């Protein structure tokens, strides 16, 4: 029906960060070890399904995502804007050219441009559900399918998905939360010494980005080589029955739905073993990554008391997908009170329903 598939030049409606800019070194991030570990795991194995980073403003969410892309060799950094359409995300086919000269031309979307790199979605909780569904489908499969008028084409779209959100601006539906592989909940730094270290590092970067990059060049080079080696070693690592059983037990104890949490834990545990240069995945690896995979999937009834009180979020913060906290102060201070109801007779606006 057509001779071949041709990819058109960049659609000016898509958003791709191409302007050169200084990038904060990944190894210079202060006070975010869990975020760094989660990002490295999904960088080693994108099939984990990306990472959802939830936290208040100014907690280095976007800085960490850009730093990860700079760490990976020749990795593009693509941003999905809130106003993007489905066509801008997945691309579109120019069917008219098939009728004219037998050539099927693909106008690539953001998913094609993110292949091999990092796709960053800020305020993912504010995106339309249809857009998030399409995005997560491709992130899990690594393949994007473009369809139009009964014609479909596929192309590779293997990228590291990083979604960020501020819980104060709304939550994701549980169905969408479940499809993010890992999650990290950030808090405002409350330790004065840690805040001092963050300020000192940030000011040094603002004054002379090249100098800070030079200070971390050797460490960045070593970490980049470690990630590359871990990617290559990943297929050689397998899971024992003990590891599989341990992951299943943790998922059951968390009261999660389905099997996605189990699979994510296993993939993340294997990526951790590869990152640390080991050739065996252990139950301890599963324990290390379990909270990344279970925090946003765990049912409220299954949350262990120790976790509920350890490292509590600051006032007003919510877990991804959880209900907003009860308002404080004069407004809404009283708890809801049950009241009786009275049957209202028809006023003639709508005819009464027949029995």
GIWO-V619618 format. One record per pair of residues at least 24 apart in sequence whose ideal C-beta (glycine too) atoms are under 7 Angstrom apart, sorted by the first residue. I is the first residue (numbers start at 1). J is the second residue. If there is no record, write none. Layout:
i=I j=J
i=I j=J
This chain:
i=1 j=98
i=2 j=98
i=2 j=102
i=2 j=103
i=2 j=104
i=3 j=102
i=3 j=103
i=4 j=103
i=5 j=104
i=5 j=106
i=5 j=153
i=6 j=103
i=6 j=104
i=6 j=105
i=7 j=106
i=7 j=108
i=8 j=105
i=8 j=106
i=8 j=107
i=11 j=107
i=13 j=88
i=14 j=88
i=14 j=109
i=14 j=110
i=14 j=113
i=15 j=79
i=15 j=81
i=15 j=110
i=16 j=78
i=16 j=113
i=17 j=77
i=17 j=78
i=17 j=79
i=22 j=209
i=23 j=66
i=23 j=67
i=23 j=70
i=24 j=63
i=24 j=66
i=24 j=67
i=24 j=205
i=25 j=67
i=25 j=212
i=25 j=213
i=25 j=216
i=25 j=220
i=26 j=67
i=26 j=68
i=26 j=70
i=26 j=71
i=26 j=220
i=26 j=223
i=27 j=216
i=27 j=219
i=27 j=220
i=27 j=223
i=28 j=201
i=28 j=212
i=28 j=216
i=29 j=60
i=29 j=64
i=29 j=67
i=30 j=194
i=30 j=197
i=30 j=198
i=30 j=201
i=31 j=189
i=31 j=194
i=31 j=198
i=32 j=60
i=32 j=64
i=34 j=184
i=35 j=64
i=35 j=184
i=35 j=186
i=38 j=182
i=38 j=184
i=38 j=292
i=39 j=64
i=39 j=68
i=39 j=162
i=40 j=227
i=40 j=275
i=41 j=182
i=41 j=268
i=41 j=271
i=41 j=272
i=41 j=289
i=42 j=160
i=42 j=181
i=42 j=182
i=43 j=68
i=43 j=72
i=43 j=160
i=43 j=227
i=44 j=227
i=44 j=230
i=44 j=231
i=44 j=234
i=44 j=271
i=44 j=274
i=44 j=275
i=45 j=234
i=45 j=267
i=45 j=271
i=46 j=142
i=46 j=158
i=46 j=159
i=46 j=160
i=47 j=142
i=47 j=267
i=48 j=181
i=48 j=182
i=48 j=264
i=48 j=267
i=48 j=268
i=48 j=271
i=49 j=139
i=49 j=140
i=49 j=179
i=49 j=180
i=49 j=181
i=49 j=264
i=50 j=139
i=50 j=160
i=50 j=161
i=50 j=162
i=50 j=163
i=50 j=180
i=50 j=181
i=51 j=162
i=51 j=180
i=51 j=181
i=51 j=182
i=51 j=183
i=51 j=184
i=52 j=163
i=52 j=180
i=52 j=183
i=52 j=296
i=52 j=320
i=53 j=162
i=53 j=164
i=53 j=184
i=53 j=186
i=54 j=165
i=54 j=167
i=54 j=183
i=54 j=185
i=54 j=186
i=54 j=320
i=55 j=185
i=55 j=186
i=55 j=187
i=56 j=166
i=56 j=188
i=56 j=317
i=57 j=166
i=59 j=186
i=59 j=188
i=61 j=164
i=61 j=186
i=62 j=120
i=62 j=122
i=62 j=164
i=65 j=118
i=65 j=120
i=65 j=162
i=68 j=118
i=68 j=160
i=69 j=117
i=69 j=118
i=71 j=220
i=71 j=223
i=71 j=224
i=71 j=227
i=72 j=227
i=73 j=224
i=73 j=228
i=75 j=116
i=75 j=117
i=75 j=118
i=76 j=113
i=76 j=114
i=76 j=116
i=76 j=117
i=77 j=117
i=77 j=118
i=77 j=120
i=78 j=110
i=78 j=113
i=78 j=114
i=78 j=117
i=78 j=119
i=78 j=120
i=79 j=120
i=80 j=110
i=80 j=119
i=80 j=121
i=82 j=123
i=82 j=126
i=82 j=127
i=84 j=110
i=84 j=131
i=86 j=130
i=86 j=131
i=86 j=134
i=89 j=131
i=89 j=134
i=89 j=135
i=90 j=134
i=90 j=144
i=90 j=146
i=91 j=146
i=92 j=146
i=92 j=148
i=93 j=146
i=93 j=148
i=93 j=151
i=93 j=153
i=95 j=148
i=95 j=149
i=95 j=151
i=104 j=153
i=106 j=146
i=106 j=153
i=111 j=138
i=111 j=144
i=111 j=157
i=112 j=144
i=112 j=155
i=112 j=157
i=114 j=157
i=114 j=159
i=115 j=156
i=115 j=157
i=115 j=158
i=115 j=159
i=116 j=158
i=116 j=159
i=117 j=159
i=118 j=159
i=118 j=160
i=118 j=162
i=119 j=159
i=119 j=161
i=120 j=162
i=121 j=163
i=122 j=164
i=123 j=165
i=123 j=169
i=124 j=163
i=124 j=164
i=124 j=165
i=125 j=165
i=125 j=169
i=125 j=170
i=125 j=171
i=125 j=172
i=126 j=169
i=126 j=170
i=129 j=173
i=129 j=176
i=132 j=176
i=136 j=176
i=136 j=179
i=165 j=320
i=167 j=317
i=167 j=318
i=167 j=320
i=168 j=316
i=171 j=318
i=171 j=320
i=171 j=321
i=171 j=322
i=172 j=320
i=172 j=321
i=174 j=321
i=177 j=296
i=177 j=320
i=177 j=321
i=178 j=257
i=178 j=260
i=178 j=297
i=180 j=296
i=181 j=264
i=181 j=293
i=182 j=264
i=182 j=268
i=182 j=292
i=182 j=293
i=183 j=292
i=183 j=295
i=183 j=296
i=183 j=320
i=184 j=292
i=185 j=295
i=185 j=313
i=185 j=319
i=185 j=320
i=187 j=313
i=187 j=314
i=188 j=314
i=226 j=275
i=230 j=271
i=230 j=274
i=230 j=275
i=233 j=274
i=234 j=270
i=234 j=271
i=234 j=274
i=236 j=279
i=237 j=270
i=237 j=273
i=237 j=274
i=237 j=279
i=237 j=281
i=239 j=266
i=239 j=270
i=239 j=281
i=242 j=283
i=243 j=269
i=243 j=281
i=243 j=282
i=243 j=283
i=243 j=286
i=246 j=283
i=246 j=286
i=247 j=286
i=250 j=286
i=250 j=290
i=250 j=294
i=253 j=302
i=254 j=294
i=254 j=297
i=254 j=298
i=254 j=302
i=255 j=298
i=255 j=299
i=255 j=301
i=255 j=302
i=256 j=294
i=256 j=297
i=256 j=298
i=261 j=293
i=261 j=294
i=261 j=297
i=264 j=293
i=265 j=289
i=265 j=290
i=265 j=293
i=268 j=292
i=268 j=293
i=296 j=320
i=296 j=321
